[in-house]
């Protein structure tokens, strides 16, 4: 292994470097390796590339499914919150070169397949592995509607080989990709989003009661959660103002996005000053809070779609006054299909929230019907993606 730093890299490799969001202390890129197969077993090498929490969570079930094959060995290029997720879910060895992960082609095994996500963050890791292992087939798993499009455009612009397969959650997701890249229709596969397999087996009502008890709430207490997506304090201040007159009707949990550099205390202060009963839930996972929530508020977080799969009333607040993802197509598919409510201004929550908290309201009943119609999990999404990877491995 040659030790080097970024100044010693070629112009080509420097161009591939990942953008680290101004926080190298939090987002240092690492290379991990899973435990090698036993001696005598020919290893099948898979290279995984992931950086965002949404994408990493989408890949976890696929990785677990692949690792049931004792011959599969994985090298993982990762950073940020995805890195934390990988380390907490797998037994891995840190094999990162001393000065930079972006000479990882010198230390990882030559992969037979690249398995990668593309969530809402910058595409440096994805383009790096694709440009480094030019002849290796890549399977791309999109974790949310439209998030693959910017990566695909970057790969086309840089003349990097495109993925051999793009796995998307449903026909709406496929349509979004194909509308922009009609030439890719043949490689886009509707597999379902692997992370939603868990809802096929989950007893959500039972879990909600258990989590509420741990939060100090009774089964009848209403819990509203806000799943943030790098949302500005000004937007949360508007949400707090819209809900202030209804605060006695529910308890509130604010989930700060893992990559948000604004402190949780800043957001909490805005909500508390509006009279909202905020519960600090740092010791609870976002998944636990999602299960316990009676209403889920978000912008375009994957947590909102998880709420839809769980049958929770959800609101997607996409205010053009604030930050909106460039690749976001509105209305969101779940809103277009009637399975979620879409609003443009936080002030709309004042009239909307009482209807969402009332399980017998016409709005809630219609949402439930559309969620059942369009968003059902069958527990086989991860296997469908893993089978595509296996086709290339074999």
Secondary structure, DSSP 4 states (H G I P E B T S, - for coil): -----GGGS-HHHHHHPPP-TT-TTT---EEEEEPPPPTTSPPEEEEEEE-SHHHHHHHHHHHHHHTTSTTEEEEEEE-HHHHHHHHHHS-EEE---SS-STTGGGTS---SEEEEEE-SS--HHHHHHHHHSTTSEEEEEE-STTTHHHHHHHHHHTTPPPPSEEEESSHHHHHHHHHH-GGGGGGEEE---GGGGHHHH--HHHHHHHHHHHTT--TTS-EEEEE-SS--HHHHHHHHHHHGGGGGG-EEEEE--TT--S-HHHHHHHHHHTT--B---TTS-HHHHHHH-SEEEESS-HHHHHHHHTT-EEEEE--TTS---TT--SS-HHHHTTSSEEESSGGGHHHHHHHHH-TTSHHHHHHHHHHHHH----S-HHHHHHHHHHHHH-
